[in-house]
Amino acid sequence: MVSNLNNWSVAQAVRQLLQKLVFCCAVGALPGIVLAGTASPYGEYFVRLGESWPDGGPGPPQLPPEAGPGEGDSKRFENQLDALEKEGGPYADALAEPLADLARVHRRAGDLERAQQAYQRALHVVRINDGLYSERQVPILRELFETYRLTGDMATLDARYDYFFRLYGSGQPPYTPVRIGAALEYLRWQREALRLGLDGEGSDRLLALYSLNEQLLQGVASDPGAGLADYRALALSQLRNLYLLSDRYEPKVEAFGPGGVTTAMPTAWEEQDTTRKRLEVFQRNALSRGRALLEELIARTPPEQLEALAATWLELADWNQWNDRRPEALAAYREVEQLLLNTDRAELLQQWLGQPVELPANGAFWQPRPLAGGDEPVVVHARYDVSATGKAGNIEVTTRDSANDGKAGRVRRSLAQTRFRPRMVNGEPAAGQQLERDYQVLD
């Protein structure tokens, strides 16, 4: 019996040792997984007060601008609609614009249900007169989408974006401006849906997003009729997807170890589903794929387009900096500086490299959230230093209301983990001392 127990103990110890060795090998083979989450995803929890959303999205849901003189009277539009219907019938083309105007009036008044009804009717009129794929629907659809944001009905908004994407080509050629615009907007929404957690863990949506963006990028790259602007927009969209993939996706792990002490290791490959396998492959190649995307975009950009080249080098520098590849980042920041010195855009050089900037600066993690009616945003005032390597220190935070001290503490902790683009002075990174910034908390 003792011999059997000893044999069992030895076998158990060997198994644990082998598992740990497998884990170490797996970690060494998956650098993207090790690095994921080491830098705070700037924009997820707080953003600089007054900063616009750099991902090209609508930003936090807002009501339309205040009506001008005579524009806020719904009765006037209703009378106009009655007259037009009597003249041209219930589907007269002239009804579309006043119906959209009436919808805006209802939005301003907070009657979102009636606004949606008016927008839907305007869309119906356009489709009857111009056809199902009329471009005139686009601005009306976008305004309709905003009503779903305002009500928080994200499930309906998600379905509407699927319809919008199918309506304008489903990402298939010909790559007309309308089709590319619809595809880019759909990709942006998919990132937002992931950040909102509409699907919980979201692996299927993340894989579909990445794969679709890659398909579009390859299609536009091989289409002689497509322009550089379309290729650039899709490349930067895919870069944002790589930021999300690096930070958000977590491989499956399983626990093992005696006495409740656990050690994490990736689940055996044969036990994972296809989606997870593909995502893990994409994730561990994310750093090199992001670099390749931007290097290809640089190669495609004509040398005389100095500002566009500088902007792409800046994206490459930020990508390396966020992934803690400082020598490569510094070389790219120097390239940005040199390119801008050859232009008359001195103010752009100061804007981009004259002060530390929170990364990523492209809106990859921004999550707009509507405020409850009448609520004021929570603002945290922060004072801190940023080292030449892009790390924040000596962080002090304050709020006007002590009830928000917990949120201020979270901002402080997040700032400590945020990677910054360093200030550049004559080709060298320099520390930024005693920065003072106001941040709006998004949660």
HUQUI-V550495 format. One record per pair of residues at least 12 apart in sequence whose C-alpha atoms are under 10 Angstrom apart, sorted by the first residue. I is the first residue (numbers start at 0). GAP is how many residues later the second one is. If there is no record, write none. Layout:
# HUQUI-V550495
i->I gap->GAP
i->I gap->GAP
This chain:
# HUQUI-V550495
i->11 gap->245
i->11 gap->246
i->12 gap->244
i->15 gap->240
i->15 gap->241
i->15 gap->242
i->15 gap->247
i->18 gap->237
i->18 gap->238
i->18 gap->244
i->18 gap->245
i->18 gap->246
i->19 gap->236
i->19 gap->237
i->19 gap->243
i->19 gap->244
i->19 gap->245
i->21 gap->243
i->21 gap->244
i->21 gap->246
i->22 gap->240
i->22 gap->241
i->22 gap->242
i->22 gap->243
i->22 gap->244
i->23 gap->241
i->25 gap->239
i->25 gap->240
i->26 gap->238
i->26 gap->239
i->28 gap->255
i->29 gap->250
i->29 gap->251
i->29 gap->253
i->29 gap->254
i->29 gap->255
i->30 gap->252
i->30 gap->253
i->30 gap->254
i->30 gap->255
i->30 gap->256
i->31 gap->213
i->31 gap->214
i->31 gap->215
i->31 gap->248
i->31 gap->249
i->31 gap->250
i->31 gap->251
i->31 gap->252
i->31 gap->253
i->31 gap->254
i->31 gap->255
i->31 gap->256
i->31 gap->291
i->32 gap->212
i->32 gap->213
i->32 gap->214
i->32 gap->216
i->32 gap->217
i->32 gap->218
i->32 gap->247
i->32 gap->250
i->32 gap->251
i->32 gap->252
i->32 gap->253
i->33 gap->212
i->33 gap->250
i->34 gap->211
i->34 gap->212
i->34 gap->249
i->34 gap->252
i->34 gap->287
i->34 gap->288
i->34 gap->289
i->35 gap->207
i->35 gap->208
i->35 gap->209
i->35 gap->210
i->35 gap->211
i->35 gap->212
i->35 gap->213
i->35 gap->214
i->35 gap->247
i->35 gap->248
i->35 gap->287
i->36 gap->209
i->36 gap->210
i->36 gap->211
i->36 gap->212
i->36 gap->213
i->36 gap->286
i->36 gap->380
i->37 gap->208
i->37 gap->209
i->37 gap->284
i->37 gap->285
i->37 gap->286
i->37 gap->379
i->37 gap->380
i->37 gap->381
i->38 gap->208
i->38 gap->283
i->38 gap->284
i->38 gap->285
i->38 gap->320
i->38 gap->321
i->38 gap->375
i->38 gap->376
i->38 gap->377
i->38 gap->378
i->38 gap->379
i->38 gap->380
i->38 gap->381
i->39 gap->207
i->39 gap->282
i->39 gap->318
i->39 gap->319
i->39 gap->320
i->39 gap->325
i->39 gap->373
i->39 gap->374
i->39 gap->375
i->39 gap->376
i->39 gap->377
i->39 gap->378
i->39 gap->379
i->40 gap->202
i->40 gap->203
i->40 gap->206
i->40 gap->207
i->40 gap->281
i->40 gap->317
i->40 gap->318
i->40 gap->319
i->40 gap->322
i->40 gap->323
i->40 gap->324
i->40 gap->325
i->40 gap->373
i->40 gap->374
i->40 gap->376
i->40 gap->377
i->40 gap->378
i->41 gap->316
i->41 gap->317
i->41 gap->318
i->41 gap->319
i->41 gap->320
i->41 gap->321
i->41 gap->322
i->41 gap->323
i->41 gap->324
i->41 gap->372
i->41 gap->373
i->41 gap->375
i->41 gap->376
i->41 gap->377
i->41 gap->378
i->42 gap->315
i->42 gap->316
i->42 gap->317
i->42 gap->318
i->42 gap->319
i->42 gap->320
i->42 gap->321
i->42 gap->322
i->42 gap->323
i->42 gap->324
i->42 gap->325
i->42 gap->397
i->42 gap->398
i->42 gap->399
i->43 gap->151
i->43 gap->319
i->43 gap->320
i->43 gap->321
i->43 gap->322
i->43 gap->323
i->43 gap->324
i->43 gap->397
i->43 gap->398
i->43 gap->399
i->44 gap->320
i->44 gap->321
i->44 gap->322
i->44 gap->323
i->44 gap->362
i->44 gap->365
i->44 gap->366
i->44 gap->369
i->44 gap->394
i->44 gap->395
i->44 gap->396
i->44 gap->397
i->44 gap->398
i->45 gap->320
i->45 gap->321
i->45 gap->322
i->45 gap->332
i->45 gap->333
i->45 gap->334
i->45 gap->361
i->45 gap->364
i->45 gap->365
i->45 gap->368
i->45 gap->369
i->45 gap->392
i->45 gap->393
i->45 gap->394
i->45 gap->395
i->45 gap->396
i->45 gap->397
i->46 gap->311
i->46 gap->316
i->46 gap->319
i->46 gap->320
i->46 gap->321
i->46 gap->332
i->46 gap->364
i->46 gap->391
i->46 gap->392
i->46 gap->393
i->46 gap->394
i->46 gap->395
i->47 gap->310
i->47 gap->331
i->47 gap->332
i->47 gap->333
i->47 gap->389
i->47 gap->390
i->47 gap->391
i->47 gap->392
i->47 gap->393
i->48 gap->328
i->48 gap->329
i->48 gap->330
i->48 gap->331
i->48 gap->332
i->48 gap->388
i->48 gap->389
i->48 gap->390
i->48 gap->391
i->48 gap->392
i->49 gap->388
i->49 gap->389
i->49 gap->390
i->50 gap->388
i->50 gap->389
i->51 gap->311
i->52 gap->308
i->52 gap->309
i->52 gap->310
i->52 gap->311
i->52 gap->313
i->52 gap->314
i->52 gap->315
i->53 gap->307
i->53 gap->308
i->53 gap->309
i->53 gap->310
i->53 gap->312
i->54 gap->130
i->54 gap->133
i->54 gap->136
i->54 gap->137
i->54 gap->181
i->54 gap->182
i->54 gap->185
i->54 gap->306
i->54 gap->307
i->54 gap->308
i->54 gap->309
i->54 gap->310
i->54 gap->311
i->55 gap->128
i->55 gap->129
i->55 gap->132
i->55 gap->306
i->55 gap->307
i->56 gap->128
i->56 gap->131
i->56 gap->132
i->56 gap->135
i->56 gap->306
i->56 gap->309
i->56 gap->311
i->57 gap->84
i->57 gap->88
i->57 gap->310
i->58 gap->307
i->58 gap->308
i->58 gap->309
i->58 gap->310
i->58 gap->311
i->59 gap->86
i->59 gap->89
i->59 gap->90
i->59 gap->307
i->59 gap->308
i->59 gap->309
i->59 gap->310
i->59 gap->311
i->59 gap->382
i->60 gap->84
i->60 gap->85
i->60 gap->86
i->60 gap->87
i->60 gap->88
i->60 gap->89
i->60 gap->90
i->60 gap->91
i->60 gap->307
i->60 gap->308
i->60 gap->309
i->60 gap->310
i->61 gap->45
i->61 gap->46
i->61 gap->84
i->61 gap->85
i->61 gap->87
i->61 gap->88
i->61 gap->308
i->61 gap->309
i->62 gap->41
i->62 gap->44
i->62 gap->45
i->62 gap->46
i->62 gap->47
i->62 gap->83
i->62 gap->84
i->62 gap->87
i->63 gap->40
i->63 gap->41
i->63 gap->42
i->63 gap->43
i->63 gap->44
i->63 gap->45
i->63 gap->79
i->63 gap->82
i->64 gap->39
i->64 gap->43
i->65 gap->38
i->65 gap->39
i->65 gap->42
i->66 gap->37
i->66 gap->38
i->66 gap->41
i->70 gap->30
i->70 gap->31
i->70 gap->33
i->70 gap->34
i->71 gap->29
i->71 gap->30
i->71 gap->32
i->71 gap->33
i->71 gap->34
i->71 gap->36
i->71 gap->37
i->72 gap->29
i->72 gap->32
i->72 gap->33
i->73 gap->27
i->73 gap->28
i->73 gap->29
i->73 gap->30
i->73 gap->31
i->73 gap->32
i->73 gap->35
i->74 gap->27
i->75 gap->22
i->75 gap->26
i->76 gap->21
i->76 gap->22
i->76 gap->23
i->76 gap->24
i->76 gap->25
i->76 gap->26
i->76 gap->28
i->77 gap->20
i->77 gap->21
i->77 gap->24
i->79 gap->15
i->79 gap->18
i->79 gap->19
i->80 gap->13
i->80 gap->14
i->80 gap->15
i->80 gap->16
i->80 gap->17
i->80 gap->18
i->80 gap->21
i->81 gap->13
i->82 gap->12
i->83 gap->14
i->89 gap->35
i->90 gap->30
i->90 gap->31
i->90 gap->33
i->90 gap->34
i->90 gap->35
i->90 gap->36
i->90 gap->37
i->90 gap->38
i->91 gap->33
i->91 gap->34
i->91 gap->36
i->91 gap->37
i->92 gap->29
i->92 gap->32
i->92 gap->33
i->92 gap->34
i->92 gap->35
i->92 gap->36
i->92 gap->37
i->93 gap->28
i->93 gap->31
i->93 gap->32
i->93 gap->35
i->94 gap->26
i->94 gap->27
i->94 gap->30
i->94 gap->31
i->95 gap->22
i->95 gap->23
i->95 gap->25
i->95 gap->26
i->95 gap->27
i->95 gap->28
i->95 gap->29
i->95 gap->30
i->95 gap->33
i->95 gap->40
i->95 gap->41
i->95 gap->44
i->96 gap->22
i->96 gap->25
i->96 gap->28
i->96 gap->29
i->96 gap->43
i->97 gap->20
i->97 gap->24
i->98 gap->16
i->98 gap->18
i->98 gap->19
i->98 gap->20
i->98 gap->21
i->98 gap->22
i->98 gap->23
i->98 gap->24
i->98 gap->26
i->99 gap->15
i->99 gap->16
i->99 gap->18
i->99 gap->19
i->99 gap->20
i->99 gap->21
i->99 gap->22
i->99 gap->23
i->99 gap->39
i->99 gap->40
i->99 gap->43
i->99 gap->44
i->100 gap->14
i->100 gap->17
i->100 gap->18
i->100 gap->21
i->101 gap->12
i->101 gap->13
i->101 gap->16
i->101 gap->17
i->101 gap->20
i->102 gap->12
i->102 gap->13
i->102 gap->14
i->102 gap->15
i->102 gap->16
i->102 gap->17
i->102 gap->18
i->102 gap->19
i->102 gap->37
i->102 gap->40
i->102 gap->41
i->102 gap->44
i->103 gap->12
i->103 gap->14
i->103 gap->15
i->103 gap->39
i->103 gap->40
i->103 gap->43
i->105 gap->12
i->106 gap->36
i->106 gap->37
i->106 gap->39
i->106 gap->40
i->106 gap->43
i->109 gap->37
i->109 gap->40
i->109 gap->41
i->110 gap->36
i->111 gap->32
i->111 gap->34
i->111 gap->35
i->111 gap->36
i->111 gap->38
i->111 gap->39
i->112 gap->34
i->112 gap->35
i->112 gap->38
i->114 gap->28
i->114 gap->29
i->114 gap->32
i->115 gap->27
i->115 gap->28
i->115 gap->29
i->115 gap->30
i->115 gap->31
i->115 gap->32
i->116 gap->27
i->117 gap->26
i->118 gap->18
i->118 gap->21
i->118 gap->22
i->118 gap->24
i->118 gap->25
i->118 gap->26
i->118 gap->28
i->119 gap->20
i->119 gap->21
i->119 gap->24
i->121 gap->15
i->121 gap->18
i->121 gap->19
i->122 gap->13
i->122 gap->14
i->122 gap->15
i->122 gap->17
i->122 gap->18
i->122 gap->21
i->123 gap->13
i->124 gap->12
i->125 gap->14
i->131 gap->35
i->131 gap->36
i->132 gap->31
i->132 gap->33
i->132 gap->34
i->132 gap->35
i->132 gap->36
i->133 gap->33
i->133 gap->34
i->134 gap->32
i->134 gap->33
i->134 gap->43
i->134 gap->44
i->136 gap->27
i->137 gap->26
i->137 gap->30
i->137 gap->40
i->137 gap->44
i->140 gap->19
i->140 gap->20
i->140 gap->23
i->141 gap->18
i->141 gap->19
i->141 gap->22
i->143 gap->13
i->143 gap->16
i->144 gap->12
i->144 gap->13
i->144 gap->15
i->144 gap->16
i->147 gap->12
i->148 gap->219
i->148 gap->220
i->148 gap->221
i->149 gap->219
i->149 gap->220
i->149 gap->221
i->149 gap->222
i->150 gap->219
i->151 gap->217
i->151 gap->218
i->153 gap->39
i->153 gap->42
i->153 gap->44
i->154 gap->38
i->154 gap->43
i->154 gap->44
i->156 gap->32
i->156 gap->36
i->157 gap->28
i->157 gap->31
i->157 gap->32
i->157 gap->35
i->157 gap->40
i->160 gap->21
i->160 gap->24
i->160 gap->25
i->160 gap->26
i->160 gap->28
i->160 gap->29
i->161 gap->24
i->161 gap->27
i->161 gap->28
i->162 gap->23
i->163 gap->18
i->163 gap->19
i->163 gap->21
i->163 gap->22
i->164 gap->14
i->164 gap->15
i->164 gap->16
i->164 gap->17
i->164 gap->18
i->164 gap->19
i->164 gap->20
i->164 gap->21
i->164 gap->22
i->165 gap->13
i->165 gap->16
i->165 gap->17
i->165 gap->20
i->166 gap->12
i->166 gap->15
i->167 gap->12
i->167 gap->13
i->167 gap->14
i->167 gap->15
i->168 gap->13
i->168 gap->14
i->169 gap->12
i->169 gap->13
i->169 gap->16
i->169 gap->42
i->170 gap->12
i->170 gap->13
i->170 gap->15
i->170 gap->41
i->170 gap->42
i->170 gap->44
i->170 gap->45
i->170 gap->48
i->171 gap->43
i->171 gap->44
i->171 gap->47
i->171 gap->48
i->172 gap->43
i->172 gap->46
i->172 gap->47
i->172 gap->50
i->172 gap->53
i->173 gap->45
i->173 gap->46
i->173 gap->49
i->173 gap->51
i->173 gap->52
i->174 gap->41
i->174 gap->44
i->174 gap->45
i->174 gap->48
i->174 gap->50
i->174 gap->51
i->174 gap->52
i->174 gap->55
i->175 gap->49
i->175 gap->50
i->175 gap->54
i->176 gap->49
i->176 gap->50
i->176 gap->53
i->179 gap->36
i->179 gap->40
i->179 gap->46
i->179 gap->50
i->179 gap->51
i->179 gap->53
i->179 gap->54
i->180 gap->49
i->180 gap->52
i->182 gap->29
i->182 gap->30
i->182 gap->33
i->182 gap->51
i->183 gap->29
i->183 gap->32
i->183 gap->46
i->183 gap->49
i->183 gap->50
i->183 gap->53
i->184 gap->52
i->185 gap->23
i->186 gap->21
i->186 gap->22
i->186 gap->23
i->186 gap->25
i->186 gap->26
i->186 gap->47
i->186 gap->50
i->186 gap->51
i->186 gap->54
i->187 gap->21
i->187 gap->49
i->187 gap->52
i->187 gap->53
i->187 gap->176
i->188 gap->20
i->189 gap->15
i->189 gap->16
i->189 gap->18
i->189 gap->19
i->189 gap->20
i->189 gap->51
i->190 gap->14
i->190 gap->15
i->190 gap->18
i->190 gap->19
i->190 gap->46
i->190 gap->49
i->190 gap->50
i->190 gap->53
i->190 gap->173
i->190 gap->174
i->190 gap->175
i->190 gap->176
i->191 gap->172
i->191 gap->173
i->191 gap->174
i->191 gap->175
i->191 gap->176
i->192 gap->12
i->192 gap->13
i->192 gap->174
i->193 gap->12
i->193 gap->15
i->193 gap->50
i->193 gap->54
i->193 gap->171
i->193 gap->173
i->194 gap->49
i->194 gap->53
i->194 gap->169
i->194 gap->170
i->194 gap->171
i->194 gap->172
i->194 gap->173
i->195 gap->171
i->195 gap->172
i->195 gap->173
i->200 gap->47
i->200 gap->48
i->200 gap->49
i->201 gap->46
i->201 gap->47
i->202 gap->42
i->202 gap->45
i->202 gap->46
i->202 gap->47
i->202 gap->72
i->202 gap->73
i->202 gap->76
i->203 gap->71
i->203 gap->72
i->203 gap->75
i->204 gap->70
i->205 gap->35
i->205 gap->38
i->205 gap->39
i->205 gap->42
i->205 gap->43
i->205 gap->69
i->205 gap->73
i->206 gap->34
i->206 gap->38
i->206 gap->68
i->206 gap->69
i->206 gap->71
i->206 gap->72
i->206 gap->75
i->207 gap->67
i->208 gap->29
i->208 gap->32
i->209 gap->27
i->209 gap->28
i->209 gap->29
i->209 gap->30
i->209 gap->31
i->209 gap->32
i->209 gap->34
i->209 gap->35
i->209 gap->69
i->209 gap->72
i->210 gap->27
i->211 gap->26
i->212 gap->21
i->212 gap->22
i->212 gap->24
i->212 gap->25
i->212 gap->26
i->212 gap->28
i->213 gap->20
i->213 gap->21
i->213 gap->23
i->213 gap->24
i->215 gap->14
i->215 gap->15
i->215 gap->18
i->215 gap->19
i->215 gap->22
i->216 gap->13
i->216 gap->14
i->216 gap->15
i->216 gap->16
i->216 gap->17
i->216 gap->18
i->216 gap->20
i->216 gap->21
i->216 gap->76
i->217 gap->13
i->217 gap->16
i->217 gap->17
i->218 gap->12
i->219 gap->12
i->219 gap->14
i->220 gap->13
i->220 gap->79
i->227 gap->69
i->227 gap->72
i->227 gap->73
i->227 gap->74
i->228 gap->72
i->230 gap->66
i->230 gap->69
i->231 gap->61
i->231 gap->62
i->231 gap->64
i->231 gap->65
i->231 gap->66
i->231 gap->68
i->231 gap->69
i->231 gap->76
i->231 gap->80
i->233 gap->59
i->234 gap->55
i->234 gap->58
i->234 gap->59
i->234 gap->61
i->234 gap->62
i->235 gap->54
i->235 gap->57
i->235 gap->58
i->235 gap->61
i->235 gap->76
i->235 gap->79
i->235 gap->126
i->235 gap->128
i->236 gap->125
i->236 gap->127
i->237 gap->51
i->237 gap->52
i->237 gap->55
i->238 gap->47
i->238 gap->48
i->238 gap->50
i->238 gap->51
i->238 gap->52
i->238 gap->54
i->238 gap->55
i->238 gap->76
i->238 gap->77
i->238 gap->80
i->238 gap->123
i->238 gap->125
i->239 gap->50
i->239 gap->79
i->239 gap->120
i->239 gap->122
i->239 gap->123
i->239 gap->124
i->239 gap->125
i->240 gap->45
i->240 gap->49
i->240 gap->123
i->240 gap->124
i->241 gap->40
i->241 gap->41
i->241 gap->43
i->241 gap->44
i->241 gap->45
i->241 gap->47
i->241 gap->48
i->241 gap->77
i->241 gap->122
i->242 gap->40
i->242 gap->43
i->242 gap->44
i->242 gap->47
i->242 gap->76
i->242 gap->79
i->242 gap->80
i->242 gap->117
i->242 gap->119
i->242 gap->120
i->242 gap->121
i->242 gap->122
i->243 gap->39
i->243 gap->120
i->243 gap->121
i->244 gap->34
i->244 gap->35
i->244 gap->37
i->244 gap->38
i->244 gap->39
i->244 gap->41
i->245 gap->33
i->245 gap->34
i->245 gap->36
i->245 gap->37
i->245 gap->38
i->245 gap->39
i->245 gap->40
i->245 gap->41
i->245 gap->77
i->246 gap->36
i->246 gap->118
i->247 gap->117
i->248 gap->27
i->248 gap->30
i->248 gap->31
i->248 gap->34
i->249 gap->16
i->249 gap->26
i->249 gap->29
i->249 gap->30
i->249 gap->33
i->250 gap->14
i->250 gap->15
i->250 gap->16
i->250 gap->21
i->250 gap->25
i->250 gap->26
i->250 gap->28
i->250 gap->29
i->250 gap->32
i->251 gap->12
i->251 gap->13
i->251 gap->14
i->251 gap->15
i->251 gap->16
i->251 gap->20
i->251 gap->24
i->251 gap->28
i->252 gap->12
i->252 gap->13
i->252 gap->14
i->252 gap->15
i->253 gap->12
i->253 gap->13
i->253 gap->14
i->254 gap->12
i->286 gap->32
i->286 gap->33
i->286 gap->36
i->286 gap->38
i->287 gap->32
i->289 gap->25
i->289 gap->26
i->289 gap->29
i->289 gap->30
i->290 gap->24
i->290 gap->25
i->290 gap->26
i->290 gap->28
i->290 gap->29
i->291 gap->24
i->292 gap->23
i->293 gap->18
i->293 gap->19
i->293 gap->20
i->293 gap->21
i->293 gap->22
i->293 gap->23
i->293 gap->25
i->294 gap->17
i->294 gap->18
i->294 gap->21
i->296 gap->12
i->296 gap->15
i->296 gap->16
i->297 gap->12
i->297 gap->13
i->297 gap->14
i->297 gap->15
i->297 gap->18
i->304 gap->34
i->305 gap->30
i->305 gap->33
i->305 gap->34
i->305 gap->35
i->305 gap->36
i->305 gap->37
i->306 gap->29
i->306 gap->32
i->306 gap->33
i->306 gap->35
i->306 gap->36
i->306 gap->37
i->306 gap->38
i->306 gap->41
i->307 gap->31
i->308 gap->26
i->308 gap->27
i->308 gap->30
i->308 gap->31
i->309 gap->22
i->309 gap->23
i->309 gap->25
i->309 gap->26
i->309 gap->27
i->309 gap->28
i->309 gap->29
i->309 gap->30
i->309 gap->39
i->310 gap->25
i->310 gap->28
i->310 gap->29
i->310 gap->41
i->311 gap->20
i->311 gap->24
i->312 gap->16
i->312 gap->18
i->312 gap->19
i->312 gap->20
i->312 gap->21
i->312 gap->22
i->312 gap->23
i->312 gap->24
i->312 gap->26
i->313 gap->15
i->313 gap->18
i->313 gap->19
i->313 gap->20
i->313 gap->21
i->313 gap->22
i->313 gap->23
i->313 gap->38
i->313 gap->39
i->313 gap->107
i->314 gap->14
i->314 gap->17
i->314 gap->18
i->314 gap->21
i->314 gap->45
i->314 gap->46
i->314 gap->47
i->315 gap->12
i->315 gap->13
i->315 gap->15
i->315 gap->16
i->315 gap->17
i->315 gap->20
i->316 gap->12
i->316 gap->13
i->316 gap->14
i->316 gap->15
i->316 gap->16
i->316 gap->17
i->316 gap->18
i->316 gap->19
i->316 gap->104
i->317 gap->12
i->317 gap->14
i->317 gap->15
i->317 gap->39
i->317 gap->40
i->317 gap->41
i->317 gap->42
i->317 gap->43
i->317 gap->44
i->317 gap->101
i->317 gap->102
i->317 gap->103
i->317 gap->104
i->318 gap->40
i->318 gap->41
i->318 gap->42
i->318 gap->102
i->319 gap->12
i->320 gap->12
i->320 gap->38
i->320 gap->39
i->320 gap->68
i->320 gap->69
i->320 gap->98
i->320 gap->99
i->320 gap->100
i->320 gap->101
i->321 gap->36
i->321 gap->37
i->321 gap->38
i->321 gap->68
i->321 gap->96
i->321 gap->97
i->321 gap->98
i->321 gap->99
i->322 gap->96
i->323 gap->65
i->323 gap->66
i->323 gap->95
i->325 gap->63
i->325 gap->64
i->328 gap->92
i->328 gap->93
i->329 gap->59
i->329 gap->91
i->329 gap->92
i->329 gap->94
i->329 gap->97
i->329 gap->98
i->329 gap->99
i->330 gap->96
i->330 gap->97
i->332 gap->19
i->332 gap->20
i->332 gap->88
i->332 gap->89
i->332 gap->90
i->332 gap->91
i->332 gap->94
i->332 gap->95
i->332 gap->96
i->333 gap->19
i->333 gap->90
i->333 gap->91
i->333 gap->92
i->333 gap->93
i->333 gap->94
i->333 gap->95
i->334 gap->92
i->335 gap->13
i->335 gap->16
i->335 gap->17
i->335 gap->91
i->336 gap->12
i->336 gap->13
i->336 gap->15
i->336 gap->16
i->336 gap->87
i->336 gap->88
i->336 gap->89
i->336 gap->90
i->337 gap->88
i->337 gap->89
i->348 gap->75
i->349 gap->73
i->349 gap->74
i->351 gap->69
i->351 gap->70
i->351 gap->71
i->351 gap->72
i->352 gap->68
i->352 gap->69
i->352 gap->70
i->352 gap->71
i->352 gap->72
i->352 gap->76
i->353 gap->67
i->353 gap->68
i->353 gap->69
i->353 gap->70
i->353 gap->71
i->353 gap->76
i->353 gap->78
i->354 gap->31
i->354 gap->65
i->354 gap->66
i->354 gap->67
i->354 gap->68
i->354 gap->69
i->354 gap->70
i->354 gap->75
i->354 gap->76
i->354 gap->77
i->354 gap->80
i->355 gap->29
i->355 gap->30
i->355 gap->31
i->355 gap->32
i->355 gap->34
i->355 gap->35
i->355 gap->36
i->355 gap->63
i->355 gap->64
i->355 gap->65
i->355 gap->66
i->355 gap->67
i->355 gap->68
i->355 gap->73
i->355 gap->74
i->355 gap->75
i->355 gap->76
i->355 gap->77
i->355 gap->79
i->356 gap->29
i->356 gap->33
i->356 gap->61
i->356 gap->62
i->356 gap->63
i->356 gap->64
i->356 gap->65
i->356 gap->66
i->357 gap->32
i->357 gap->33
i->357 gap->34
i->357 gap->57
i->357 gap->60
i->357 gap->61
i->357 gap->62
i->357 gap->63
i->357 gap->64
i->358 gap->31
i->358 gap->59
i->358 gap->60
i->358 gap->61
i->358 gap->62
i->359 gap->58
i->359 gap->59
i->359 gap->60
i->359 gap->61
i->360 gap->59
i->360 gap->60
i->365 gap->76
i->366 gap->75
i->366 gap->76
i->367 gap->74
i->367 gap->75
i->368 gap->72
i->368 gap->73
i->368 gap->74
i->369 gap->72
i->369 gap->73
i->370 gap->71
i->370 gap->72
i->376 gap->62
i->376 gap->63
i->376 gap->64
i->376 gap->65
i->376 gap->66
i->377 gap->21
i->377 gap->22
i->377 gap->23
i->377 gap->26
i->377 gap->29
i->377 gap->30
i->377 gap->61
i->377 gap->62
i->377 gap->63
i->377 gap->64
i->377 gap->65
i->378 gap->19
i->378 gap->20
i->378 gap->21
i->378 gap->22
i->378 gap->25
i->378 gap->28
i->378 gap->29
i->378 gap->59
i->378 gap->60
i->378 gap->61
i->378 gap->62
i->378 gap->63
i->379 gap->17
i->379 gap->18
i->379 gap->19
i->379 gap->20
i->379 gap->21
i->379 gap->24
i->379 gap->25
i->379 gap->27
i->379 gap->28
i->379 gap->29
i->379 gap->31
i->379 gap->32
i->379 gap->57
i->379 gap->58
i->379 gap->59
i->379 gap->60
i->379 gap->61
i->380 gap->15
i->380 gap->16
i->380 gap->17
i->380 gap->18
i->380 gap->19
i->380 gap->27
i->380 gap->30
i->380 gap->31
i->380 gap->55
i->380 gap->56
i->380 gap->57
i->380 gap->58
i->380 gap->59
i->381 gap->13
i->381 gap->14
i->381 gap->15
i->381 gap->16
i->381 gap->17
i->381 gap->26
i->381 gap->29
i->381 gap->30
i->381 gap->33
i->381 gap->52
i->381 gap->53
i->381 gap->54
i->381 gap->55
i->381 gap->56
i->381 gap->57
i->382 gap->12
i->382 gap->13
i->382 gap->14
i->382 gap->15
i->382 gap->29
i->382 gap->50
i->382 gap->51
i->382 gap->52
i->382 gap->53
i->382 gap->54
i->382 gap->55
i->383 gap->12
i->383 gap->13
i->383 gap->28
i->383 gap->31
i->383 gap->32
i->383 gap->48
i->383 gap->49
i->383 gap->50
i->383 gap->51
i->383 gap->52
i->383 gap->53
i->384 gap->46
i->384 gap->47
i->384 gap->48
i->384 gap->49
i->384 gap->50
i->384 gap->51
i->385 gap->30
i->385 gap->33
i->385 gap->34
i->385 gap->35
i->385 gap->36
i->385 gap->37
i->385 gap->44
i->385 gap->45
i->385 gap->46
i->385 gap->47
i->385 gap->48
i->385 gap->49
i->386 gap->33
i->386 gap->34
i->386 gap->35
i->386 gap->36
i->386 gap->42
i->386 gap->43
i->386 gap->44
i->386 gap->45
i->386 gap->46
i->387 gap->32
i->387 gap->33
i->387 gap->34
i->387 gap->35
i->387 gap->36
i->387 gap->40
i->387 gap->41
i->387 gap->42
i->387 gap->43
i->387 gap->44
i->388 gap->30
i->388 gap->31
i->388 gap->32
i->388 gap->33
i->388 gap->34
i->388 gap->40
i->388 gap->41
i->388 gap->42
i->389 gap->28
i->389 gap->29
i->389 gap->30
i->389 gap->31
i->389 gap->32
i->389 gap->33
i->389 gap->39
i->389 gap->40
i->389 gap->41
i->389 gap->42
i->390 gap->24
i->390 gap->25
i->390 gap->26
i->390 gap->27
i->390 gap->28
i->390 gap->29
i->390 gap->30
i->390 gap->31
i->390 gap->40
i->391 gap->20
i->391 gap->22
i->391 gap->23
i->391 gap->24
i->391 gap->25
i->391 gap->26
i->391 gap->27
i->391 gap->28
i->391 gap->39
i->391 gap->40
i->391 gap->41
i->391 gap->43
i->392 gap->19
i->392 gap->22
i->392 gap->23
i->392 gap->24
i->392 gap->40
i->392 gap->41
i->393 gap->18
i->393 gap->22
i->393 gap->39
i->393 gap->40
i->394 gap->16
i->394 gap->17
i->394 gap->18
i->394 gap->20
i->394 gap->21
i->394 gap->39
i->394 gap->40
i->394 gap->41
i->395 gap->12
i->395 gap->13
i->395 gap->15
i->395 gap->16
i->395 gap->38
i->395 gap->40
i->396 gap->12
i->396 gap->13
i->396 gap->14
i->396 gap->15
i->396 gap->39
i->396 gap->40
i->396 gap->41
i->397 gap->14
i->397 gap->40
i->398 gap->39
i->403 gap->37
i->406 gap->34
i->406 gap->36
i->407 gap->31
i->407 gap->33
i->409 gap->31
i->410 gap->28
i->410 gap->29
i->410 gap->30
